[in-house]
């Protein structure tokens, strides 16, 4: 898996960098977790500070266009990004003993 940044735009007001890049891969399309880890390594930050907006692939190609936001740290991300309702509900449910 190889990642190259095509566009990098600084946004100091929101303490983030808006990135568009190309991802080449073998096999199936990489998961969001794998791409976040790769992008965090590329930008010298933690995966918790990365928000993936889109991984777009074309049928039959091993190339994807990735749009992502890389925040200064996880605290800056928490101030701007909202938690989706389905994840909010997941965190609110009490866990059973077997889980």
MOGI-V367485 format. One record per helix or strand of 2 or more residues. SS is the DSSP state (A for helix, B for strand). FROM is the first residue (numbers start at 0). LEN is the number of residues. If there is no record, write none. Layout:
SS	FROM	LEN
SS	FROM	LEN
This chain:
B	1	10
B	15	9
A	31	11
A	46	3
B	49	8
B	62	9
A	73	7
A	84	8
